[in-house]
Amino acid sequence: MSENRQFLEKFFPIASFIAAIVGPKCEVVIHDVSDLERSIIFIENGHISGRKVGDASTDLVLKLMKDEAYHEEQFIANYKASGKQGQSFRSSTYYIKNDGGTLVGLMCLNIDVTHMEVAAEWIQHVLQGGSLVPPLSIGSPQEDKQQSKEYLQGNADDLLQHMISTVLSKITIPIDRLSSKEKIDIVRELNEQGVFLLKGGVSQVAASLSISEPTVYRYLQKLK
């Protein structure tokens, strides 16, 4: 058993304690950042997001690792996240550092607020005296919904595909018509998001941009 794992196991009872207090709509996850493809080593109420022990980190975790914001902060709190089924979460992340101050893990709380948002919208209609409409069903599109900062998914391949698709969705011309400069810009954005911290990042990006893996590595060299 690694030193990271032994250290992080001390936080398992705390995670269970928090989940018991907040209730079944609160998912508590502990990530081991030494293995981002299988970072989840403990989870309470995983049924909420559908994740389990052995699943990968999230897009936000990768960006936090890339930005190294944990050097200046101890936690980030009350940001929005979304699930694969369209759920809305109010989430917070605590940086777990060892005695030397090195980041070894993360404790993440994800509170499912989907039904609260639906109820709040309905109540607002009542208070404003406008026409009443049925509450939105879970997963229904909401045009004014705030963009989520984190996407809660399962394995590393799903995470990579989500992150790559999100960046490519901004492109308005076919991939095969992109110039080298435009492809480098895409690689730059994906790199800033932490895509290449995952082992399959280079191969999936290469396939998505219809270029070779050596070309991706060459683009990454140009960014240094």
Backbone as CSV, one residue per row, in Angstrom:
resi,resn,N_x,N_y,N_z,CA_x,CA_y,CA_z,C_x,C_y,C_z
1,MET,0.841,-1.194,0.000,0.000,0.000,0.000,0.882,1.252,0.000
2,SER,0.574,2.205,-0.870,1.386,3.408,-0.999,1.204,4.314,0.213
3,GLU,2.184,5.211,0.413,2.090,6.176,1.509,0.890,7.106,1.298
4,ASN,0.649,7.468,0.039,-0.515,8.309,-0.261,-1.785,7.661,0.239
5,ARG,-1.952,6.373,-0.107,-3.172,5.657,0.257,-3.322,5.581,1.773
6,GLN,-2.232,5.273,2.466,-2.285,5.176,3.928,-2.685,6.507,4.545
7,PHE,-2.133,7.589,4.005,-2.446,8.919,4.534,-3.908,9.267,4.268
8,LEU,-4.383,8.976,3.063,-5.749,9.346,2.679,-6.808,8.521,3.402
9,GLU,-6.455,7.318,3.802,-7.422,6.478,4.506,-7.860,7.101,5.832
10,LYS,-7.040,7.997,6.376,-7.408,8.684,7.610,-8.652,9.564,7.403
11,PHE,-8.909,9.926,6.157,-10.028,10.816,5.856,-11.316,10.057,5.513
12,PHE,-11.238,8.738,5.390,-12.429,7.954,5.059,-13.536,8.138,6.102
13,PRO,-13.217,8.010,7.407,-14.284,8.205,8.409,-14.880,9.606,8.389
14,ILE,-14.057,10.610,8.069,-14.559,11.983,7.993,-15.549,12.108,6.846
15,ALA,-15.225,11.468,5.714,-16.127,11.495,4.560,-17.460,10.834,4.914
16,SER,-17.407,9.705,5.595,-18.632,9.017,6.006,-19.422,9.868,6.985
17,PHE,-18.724,10.536,7.876,-19.345,11.409,8.867,-20.116,12.539,8.180
18,ILE,-19.487,13.171,7.201,-20.131,14.273,6.483,-21.363,13.776,5.736
19,ALA,-21.231,12.634,5.058,-22.354,12.090,4.291,-23.530,11.757,5.205
20,ALA,-23.227,11.237,6.407,-24.285,10.888,7.353,-25.017,12.128,7.858
21,ILE,-24.281,13.223,8.029,-24.886,14.462,8.529,-25.744,15.127,7.451
22,VAL,-25.177,15.272,6.254,-25.878,16.006,5.193,-27.017,15.179,4.616
23,GLY,-26.822,13.859,4.512,-27.913,13.007,4.061,-27.650,12.324,2.733
24,PRO,-28.606,11.524,2.262,-28.420,10.686,1.070,-28.296,11.450,-0.234
25,LYS,-28.561,12.742,-0.228,-28.393,13.539,-1.433,-26.998,14.155,-1.526
26,CYS,-26.138,13.780,-0.586,-24.767,14.308,-0.563,-23.778,13.202,-0.894
27,GLU,-23.082,13.345,-1.980,-22.022,12.416,-2.356,-20.689,12.964,-1.843
28,VAL,-19.901,12.116,-1.185,-18.582,12.527,-0.700,-17.537,11.603,-1.320
29,VAL,-16.573,12.195,-1.974,-15.574,11.430,-2.731,-14.177,11.801,-2.259
30,ILE,-13.304,10.805,-2.184,-11.890,11.068,-1.928,-11.089,10.591,-3.134
31,HIS,-10.306,11.519,-3.695,-9.461,11.235,-4.853,-8.002,11.099,-4.412
32,ASP,-7.308,10.141,-5.000,-5.865,10.016,-4.866,-5.263,10.593,-6.142
33,VAL,-4.577,11.731,-6.034,-4.114,12.423,-7.242,-2.884,11.775,-7.869
34,SER,-2.363,10.714,-7.258,-1.215,10.019,-7.846,-1.638,9.098,-8.989
35,ASP,-2.935,8.858,-9.142,-3.437,7.989,-10.210,-4.739,8.591,-10.742
36,LEU,-4.630,9.545,-11.659,-5.791,10.309,-12.112,-6.771,9.472,-12.922
37,GLU,-6.287,8.374,-13.550,-7.192,7.507,-14.306,-8.084,6.682,-13.400
38,ARG,-7.655,6.455,-12.162,-8.429,5.672,-11.184,-8.348,6.361,-9.829
39,SER,-8.645,7.647,-9.827,-8.362,8.459,-8.638,-9.342,8.242,-7.488
40,ILE,-10.564,7.802,-7.774,-11.548,7.640,-6.700,-11.206,6.406,-5.862
41,ILE,-10.823,6.635,-4.606,-10.477,5.515,-3.724,-11.513,5.322,-2.618
42,PHE,-12.445,6.276,-2.495,-13.513,6.152,-1.491,-14.672,7.015,-1.945
43,ILE,-15.884,6.490,-1.752,-17.059,7.276,-2.128,-18.258,6.857,-1.290
44,GLU,-18.988,7.847,-0.814,-20.262,7.631,-0.112,-21.380,8.185,-0.995
45,ASN,-22.479,7.442,-1.088,-23.635,7.841,-1.898,-23.261,8.019,-3.364
46,GLY,-22.454,7.112,-3.850,-22.026,7.176,-5.246,-23.161,6.988,-6.239
47,HIS,-24.293,6.478,-5.768,-25.441,6.288,-6.663,-25.929,7.612,-7.248
48,ILE,-25.607,8.715,-6.571,-26.079,10.024,-7.021,-25.500,10.363,-8.400
49,SER,-24.194,10.178,-8.562,-23.550,10.478,-9.845,-23.326,9.231,-10.682
50,GLY,-23.500,8.047,-10.054,-23.255,6.798,-10.772,-21.791,6.383,-10.784
51,ARG,-20.980,7.038,-9.944,-19.558,6.705,-9.913,-19.254,5.697,-8.818
52,LYS,-18.040,5.130,-8.900,-17.639,4.101,-7.948,-16.123,4.170,-7.730
53,VAL,-15.649,3.413,-6.740,-14.212,3.316,-6.483,-13.526,2.763,-7.731
54,GLY,-12.427,3.395,-8.114,-11.701,2.988,-9.310,-11.995,3.849,-10.517
55,ASP,-13.006,4.741,-10.404,-13.308,5.636,-11.511,-12.318,6.801,-11.550
56,ALA,-12.377,7.531,-12.644,-11.391,8.577,-12.905,-11.727,9.876,-12.186
57,SER,-10.785,10.805,-12.276,-10.998,12.156,-11.758,-11.968,12.886,-12.682
58,THR,-12.186,14.166,-12.442,-13.096,14.966,-13.261,-12.320,16.023,-14.035
59,ASP,-13.028,16.715,-14.930,-12.390,17.791,-15.673,-11.874,18.890,-14.745
60,LEU,-12.619,19.169,-13.679,-12.174,20.198,-12.743,-10.922,19.755,-11.991
61,VAL,-10.875,18.495,-11.581,-9.693,17.978,-10.880,-8.460,18.132,-11.764
62,LEU,-8.577,17.793,-13.042,-7.442,17.925,-13.953,-6.999,19.380,-14.076
63,LYS,-7.972,20.291,-14.151,-7.617,21.707,-14.271,-6.961,22.219,-12.987
64,LEU,-7.442,21.761,-11.838,-6.824,22.153,-10.574,-5.379,21.665,-10.509
65,MET,-5.147,20.450,-10.988,-3.790,19.908,-10.998,-2.897,20.708,-11.940
66,LYS,-3.464,21.089,-13.087,-2.682,21.832,-14.075,-2.382,23.246,-13.595
67,ASP,-3.367,23.905,-13.002,-3.192,25.281,-12.544,-2.386,25.383,-11.256
68,GLU,-2.375,24.291,-10.477,-1.690,24.254,-9.185,-2.214,25.322,-8.231
69,ALA,-3.531,25.554,-8.311,-4.152,26.560,-7.441,-4.089,26.157,-5.976
70,TYR,-3.905,24.879,-5.714,-3.879,24.375,-4.344,-2.700,24.926,-3.541
71,HIS,-1.720,25.518,-4.218,-0.593,26.108,-3.478,-1.043,27.323,-2.675
72,GLU,-2.038,28.028,-3.194,-2.486,29.265,-2.566,-3.772,29.106,-1.769
73,GLU,-4.504,28.018,-1.990,-5.807,27.849,-1.360,-5.867,26.524,-0.607
74,GLN,-6.780,26.439,0.348,-6.999,25.195,1.083,-8.217,24.454,0.554
75,PHE,-9.130,25.198,-0.064,-10.336,24.571,-0.607,-11.003,25.531,-1.587
76,ILE,-11.948,25.001,-2.380,-12.861,25.827,-3.158,-14.267,25.343,-2.803
77,ALA,-15.204,26.273,-2.695,-16.523,25.900,-2.175,-17.654,26.474,-3.011
78,ASN,-18.747,25.710,-3.032,-20.028,26.160,-3.583,-19.974,26.533,-5.063
79,TYR,-19.363,25.671,-5.863,-19.415,25.846,-7.311,-20.419,24.844,-7.886
80,LYS,-20.779,25.047,-9.144,-21.785,24.189,-9.768,-21.131,23.039,-10.518
81,ALA,-21.805,21.899,-10.489,-21.383,20.727,-11.248,-22.621,20.087,-11.846
82,SER,-22.403,19.230,-12.824,-23.527,18.534,-13.435,-23.206,17.058,-13.577
83,GLY,-24.255,16.237,-13.655,-24.096,14.804,-13.797,-24.504,14.315,-15.172
84,LYS,-24.237,13.051,-15.447,-24.524,12.478,-16.758,-26.013,12.465,-17.073
85,GLN,-26.843,12.430,-16.036,-28.289,12.402,-16.234,-28.914,13.796,-16.186
86,GLY,-28.087,14.823,-16.228,-28.592,16.186,-16.217,-28.804,16.764,-14.830
87,GLN,-28.314,16.072,-13.799,-28.499,16.578,-12.443,-27.660,17.838,-12.218
88,SER,-28.110,18.635,-11.270,-27.351,19.807,-10.842,-26.804,19.557,-9.440
89,PHE,-25.562,19.953,-9.220,-24.925,19.760,-7.924,-24.342,21.079,-7.416
90,ARG,-24.357,21.237,-6.103,-23.603,22.287,-5.432,-22.405,21.582,-4.815
91,SER,-21.213,21.930,-5.290,-20.030,21.139,-4.960,-18.949,21.960,-4.267
92,SER,-18.115,21.256,-3.532,-16.974,21.868,-2.841,-15.830,20.862,-2.823
93,THR,-14.606,21.367,-2.862,-13.423,20.504,-2.866,-12.412,20.993,-1.840
94,TYR,-11.957,20.058,-1.012,-10.940,20.336,0.004,-9.628,19.686,-0.437
95,TYR,-8.534,20.463,-0.424,-7.225,19.938,-0.819,-6.583,19.200,0.355
96,ILE,-6.293,17.935,0.173,-5.651,17.138,1.220,-4.146,17.124,0.967
97,LYS,-3.398,17.687,1.903,-1.946,17.760,1.760,-1.271,16.966,2.877
98,ASN,-0.106,16.409,2.567,0.618,15.652,3.586,1.361,16.598,4.516
99,ASP,2.104,16.034,5.445,2.788,16.860,6.448,3.813,17.802,5.824
100,GLY,4.262,17.477,4.616,5.228,18.338,3.941,4.578,19.395,3.069
101,GLY,3.235,19.415,3.055,2.526,20.414,2.270,2.285,20.026,0.826
102,THR,2.597,18.775,0.479,2.389,18.301,-0.889,0.961,17.789,-1.057
103,LEU,0.319,18.165,-2.146,-1.038,17.693,-2.416,-1.020,16.198,-2.707
104,VAL,-1.826,15.441,-1.974,-1.893,13.993,-2.184,-3.303,13.536,-2.551
105,GLY,-4.304,14.374,-2.227,-5.671,13.947,-2.519,-6.651,15.093,-2.428
106,LEU,-7.894,14.776,-2.717,-8.981,15.754,-2.664,-10.188,15.108,-2.006
107,MET,-10.887,15.876,-1.179,-12.176,15.433,-0.669,-13.232,16.332,-1.296
108,CYS,-14.149,15.723,-2.041,-15.154,16.478,-2.780,-16.561,16.165,-2.288
109,LEU,-17.338,17.206,-2.037,-18.743,17.067,-1.644,-19.607,17.533,-2.808
110,ASN,-20.543,16.683,-3.214,-21.453,17.022,-4.297,-22.885,16.820,-3.798
111,ILE,-23.581,17.923,-3.576,-24.949,17.867,-3.072,-25.910,18.024,-4.242
112,ASP,-26.757,17.031,-4.439,-27.727,17.054,-5.537,-28.819,18.082,-5.223
113,VAL,-28.837,19.161,-5.998,-29.822,20.229,-5.766,-30.819,20.330,-6.921
114,THR,-30.885,19.276,-7.732,-31.762,19.302,-8.910,-33.198,19.629,-8.532
115,HIS,-33.733,18.888,-7.572,-35.117,19.104,-7.176,-35.303,20.458,-6.489
116,MET,-34.275,20.917,-5.775,-34.363,22.228,-5.137,-34.476,23.330,-6.186
117,GLU,-33.712,23.209,-7.277,-33.768,24.216,-8.331,-35.131,24.225,-9.006
118,VAL,-35.666,23.027,-9.245,-36.993,22.923,-9.861,-38.038,23.567,-8.953
119,ALA,-37.971,23.243,-7.641,-38.930,23.802,-6.688,-38.779,25.312,-6.582
120,ALA,-37.538,25.787,-6.580,-37.290,27.227,-6.469,-37.866,27.970,-7.660
121,GLU,-37.730,27.392,-8.841,-38.270,28.044,-10.035,-39.795,28.111,-9.974
122,TRP,-40.397,27.024,-9.527,-41.856,26.983,-9.425,-42.352,27.996,-8.393
123,ILE,-41.666,28.051,-7.232,-42.044,29.008,-6.190,-41.913,30.438,-6.707
124,GLN,-40.870,30.691,-7.480,-40.667,32.034,-8.022,-41.822,32.430,-8.941
125,HIS,-42.311,31.459,-9.717,-43.468,31.729,-10.577,-44.675,32.131,-9.725
126,VAL,-44.857,31.413,-8.620,-45.995,31.700,-7.751,-45.861,33.098,-7.141
127,LEU,-44.682,33.421,-6.631,-44.460,34.703,-5.973,-44.597,35.873,-6.944
128,GLN,-44.208,35.664,-8.192,-44.277,36.745,-9.169,-45.681,36.908,-9.743
129,GLY,-46.547,35.901,-9.484,-47.922,35.998,-9.972,-48.060,35.770,-11.449
130,GLY,-47.051,35.162,-12.065,-47.110,34.894,-13.494,-47.872,33.619,-13.782
131,SER,-47.906,33.259,-15.043,-48.580,32.021,-15.415,-47.834,30.843,-14.841
132,LEU,-48.574,29.899,-14.293,-47.962,28.740,-13.675,-47.691,27.676,-14.723
133,VAL,-46.515,27.091,-14.622,-46.167,25.984,-15.511,-45.728,24.825,-14.649
134,PRO,-45.842,23.598,-15.137,-45.396,22.453,-14.346,-43.898,22.543,-14.087
135,PRO,-43.442,22.052,-12.946,-42.006,22.044,-12.685,-41.276,21.274,-13.766
136,LEU,-40.047,21.711,-14.061,-39.247,21.018,-15.062,-38.879,19.631,-14.576
137,SER,-38.855,18.686,-15.474,-38.417,17.341,-15.108,-36.904,17.308,-15.058
138,ILE,-36.376,16.340,-14.330,-34.927,16.232,-14.189,-34.315,16.016,-15.561
139,GLY,-33.291,16.807,-15.865,-32.609,16.653,-17.131,-33.193,17.509,-18.237
140,SER,-34.292,18.237,-17.984,-34.865,19.103,-19.008,-33.929,20.266,-19.278
141,PRO,-33.848,20.728,-20.534,-32.955,21.851,-20.840,-33.459,23.130,-20.200
142,GLN,-32.535,23.932,-19.708,-32.867,25.234,-19.148,-31.957,26.250,-19.828
143,GLU,-32.551,27.139,-20.629,-31.760,28.036,-21.455,-30.876,28.959,-20.630
144,ASP,-31.359,29.323,-19.447,-30.603,30.277,-18.643,-29.774,29.594,-17.565
145,LYS,-29.639,28.282,-17.679,-28.914,27.540,-16.650,-27.435,27.922,-16.662
146,GLN,-26.904,28.208,-15.501,-25.497,28.589,-15.398,-24.610,27.435,-15.848
147,GLN,-23.590,27.748,-16.624,-22.694,26.709,-17.105,-21.963,26.068,-15.929
148,SER,-21.914,24.751,-15.934,-21.296,24.035,-14.837,-19.776,24.159,-14.896
149,LYS,-19.160,24.129,-13.734,-17.713,24.169,-13.666,-17.111,22.773,-13.616
150,GLU,-17.924,21.783,-13.363,-17.407,20.425,-13.244,-18.430,19.445,-13.794
151,TYR,-17.908,18.378,-14.400,-18.775,17.337,-14.941,-18.415,16.023,-14.246
152,LEU,-19.396,15.417,-13.598,-19.156,14.206,-12.826,-19.457,12.982,-13.682
153,GLN,-18.419,12.260,-14.054,-18.563,11.090,-14.896,-17.774,9.927,-14.320
154,GLY,-17.719,8.825,-15.050,-17.070,7.627,-14.538,-15.630,7.448,-14.965
155,ASN,-15.418,6.700,-16.072,-14.046,6.306,-16.411,-13.291,7.390,-17.172
156,ALA,-11.988,7.152,-17.335,-11.110,8.153,-17.942,-11.459,8.406,-19.398
157,ASP,-11.867,7.377,-20.140,-12.229,7.566,-21.549,-13.428,8.509,-21.685
158,ASP,-14.425,8.324,-20.804,-15.592,9.217,-20.821,-15.178,10.655,-20.517
159,LEU,-14.294,10.813,-19.547,-13.820,12.141,-19.170,-13.110,12.813,-20.339
160,LEU,-12.203,12.084,-20.979,-11.470,12.646,-22.107,-12.407,13.036,-23.243
161,GLN,-13.340,12.151,-23.562,-14.261,12.437,-24.650,-15.100,13.675,-24.361
162,HIS,-15.532,13.798,-23.099,-16.320,14.974,-22.711,-15.498,16.251,-22.862
163,MET,-14.267,16.239,-22.375,-13.435,17.441,-22.412,-13.085,17.826,-23.838
164,ILE,-12.749,16.837,-24.663,-12.397,17.112,-26.060,-13.620,17.620,-26.823
165,SER,-14.757,16.965,-26.618,-15.981,17.368,-27.313,-16.392,18.787,-26.928
166,THR,-16.185,19.150,-25.654,-16.542,20.492,-25.198,-15.732,21.552,-25.921
167,VAL,-14.442,21.293,-26.089,-13.583,22.250,-26.786,-13.910,22.281,-28.281
168,LEU,-14.105,21.120,-28.885,-14.376,21.063,-30.326,-15.750,21.634,-30.682
169,SER,-16.655,21.659,-29.704,-17.992,22.190,-29.976,-17.949,23.683,-30.289
170,LYS,-16.850,24.341,-29.931,-16.693,25.764,-30.209,-16.237,26.020,-31.648
171,ILE,-15.790,24.959,-32.324,-15.268,25.092,-33.682,-16.414,25.075,-34.682
172,THR,-16.412,26.032,-35.589,-17.527,26.158,-36.532,-17.207,25.608,-37.923
173,ILE,-15.966,25.133,-38.135,-15.609,24.574,-39.440,-15.193,23.124,-39.261
174,PRO,-15.301,22.309,-40.316,-14.945,20.889,-40.211,-13.494,20.695,-39.781
175,ILE,-13.251,19.611,-39.052,-11.898,19.325,-38.557,-10.890,19.254,-39.692
176,ASP,-11.289,18.635,-40.818,-10.330,18.447,-41.914,-9.974,19.744,-42.635
177,ARG,-10.656,20.829,-42.273,-10.338,22.124,-42.888,-9.584,23.056,-41.933
178,LEU,-9.275,22.570,-40.751,-8.525,23.375,-39.791,-7.071,23.506,-40.224
179,SER,-6.516,24.680,-40.018,-5.088,24.883,-40.297,-4.262,24.331,-39.138
180,SER,-2.955,24.214,-39.368,-2.063,23.748,-38.299,-2.123,24.681,-37.102
181,LYS,-2.182,25.988,-37.369,-2.250,26.956,-36.272,-3.520,26.762,-35.455
182,GLU,-4.639,26.522,-36.138,-5.903,26.324,-35.432,-5.864,25.046,-34.596
183,LYS,-5.235,24.017,-35.113,-5.112,22.776,-34.357,-4.192,22.946,-33.152
184,ILE,-3.147,23.742,-33.330,-2.254,24.035,-32.199,-3.021,24.791,-31.118
185,ASP,-3.867,25.717,-31.518,-4.675,26.466,-30.549,-5.602,25.532,-29.777
186,ILE,-6.155,24.542,-30.470,-7.017,23.561,-29.801,-6.211,22.738,-28.810
187,VAL,-5.038,22.297,-29.231,-4.159,21.523,-28.338,-3.770,22.368,-27.132
188,ARG,-3.522,23.663,-27.355,-3.175,24.559,-26.245,-4.311,24.607,-25.216
189,GLU,-5.542,24.770,-25.695,-6.674,24.839,-24.773,-6.862,23.524,-24.029
190,LEU,-6.736,22.418,-24.741,-6.873,21.105,-24.095,-5.766,20.887,-23.066
191,ASN,-4.565,21.361,-23.382,-3.460,21.239,-22.440,-3.724,22.056,-21.186
192,GLU,-4.276,23.257,-21.366,-4.595,24.104,-20.218,-5.682,23.486,-19.353
193,GLN,-6.552,22.679,-19.961,-7.609,22.002,-19.211,-7.104,20.746,-18.515
194,GLY,-5.861,20.331,-18.803,-5.291,19.160,-18.143,-5.545,17.836,-18.854
195,VAL,-5.985,17.890,-20.115,-6.295,16.662,-20.849,-5.094,15.728,-20.924
196,PHE,-3.896,16.286,-21.093,-2.715,15.452,-21.307,-2.109,14.926,-20.012
197,LEU,-2.774,15.200,-18.882,-2.366,14.551,-17.633,-2.842,13.099,-17.594
198,LEU,-3.796,12.762,-18.462,-4.304,11.396,-18.540,-3.552,10.647,-19.639
199,LYS,-3.300,9.372,-19.411,-2.470,8.574,-20.318,-3.048,8.502,-21.725
200,GLY,-4.363,8.465,-21.856,-4.958,8.346,-23.176,-5.205,9.667,-23.867
201,GLY,-4.750,10.760,-23.254,-5.046,12.079,-23.798,-4.499,12.303,-25.192
202,VAL,-3.243,11.957,-25.406,-2.613,12.198,-26.709,-3.312,11.415,-27.809
203,SER,-3.591,10.140,-27.575,-4.207,9.314,-28.618,-5.615,9.781,-28.947
204,GLN,-6.399,10.156,-27.927,-7.763,10.608,-28.198,-7.782,11.961,-28.901
205,VAL,-6.891,12.854,-28.529,-6.819,14.146,-29.205,-6.378,13.960,-30.653
206,ALA,-5.395,13.094,-30.865,-4.925,12.829,-32.231,-6.058,12.305,-33.105
207,ALA,-6.833,11.365,-32.575,-7.948,10.805,-33.345,-9.013,11.862,-33.614
208,SER,-9.285,12.710,-32.633,-10.325,13.729,-32.780,-9.941,14.806,-33.791
209,LEU,-8.637,15.099,-33.893,-8.168,16.140,-34.815,-7.677,15.561,-36.140
210,SER,-7.759,14.236,-36.284,-7.314,13.551,-37.510,-5.844,13.835,-37.803
211,ILE,-5.040,13.767,-36.741,-3.594,13.910,-36.894,-2.924,12.752,-36.169
212,SER,-1.615,12.627,-36.344,-0.890,11.538,-35.699,-0.506,11.905,-34.269
213,GLU,-0.215,10.900,-33.467,0.233,11.160,-32.096,1.547,11.947,-32.074
214,PRO,2.539,11.601,-32.942,3.763,12.421,-32.961,3.479,13.896,-33.254
215,THR,2.442,14.165,-34.069,2.092,15.558,-34.355,1.576,16.258,-33.109
216,VAL,0.787,15.541,-32.306,0.310,16.118,-31.046,1.495,16.448,-30.145
217,TYR,2.447,15.518,-30.038,3.630,15.770,-29.206,4.418,16.974,-29.743
218,ARG,4.490,17.092,-31.065,5.202,18.230,-31.664,4.507,19.548,-31.339
219,TYR,3.176,19.535,-31.387,2.422,20.735,-31.027,2.666,21.095,-29.568
220,LEU,2.684,20.094,-28.703,2.905,20.343,-27.276,4.290,20.941,-27.027
221,GLN,5.279,20.477,-27.804,6.630,21.045,-27.679,6.643,22.521,-28.035
222,LYS,5.832,22.898,-29.022,5.787,24.294,-29.458,5.148,25.194,-28.402
223,LEU,4.363,24.598,-27.514,3.683,25.382,-26.485,4.579,25.689,-25.298
224,LYS,5.728,25.026,-25.214,6.584,25.220,-24.047,7.387,26.503,-24.163
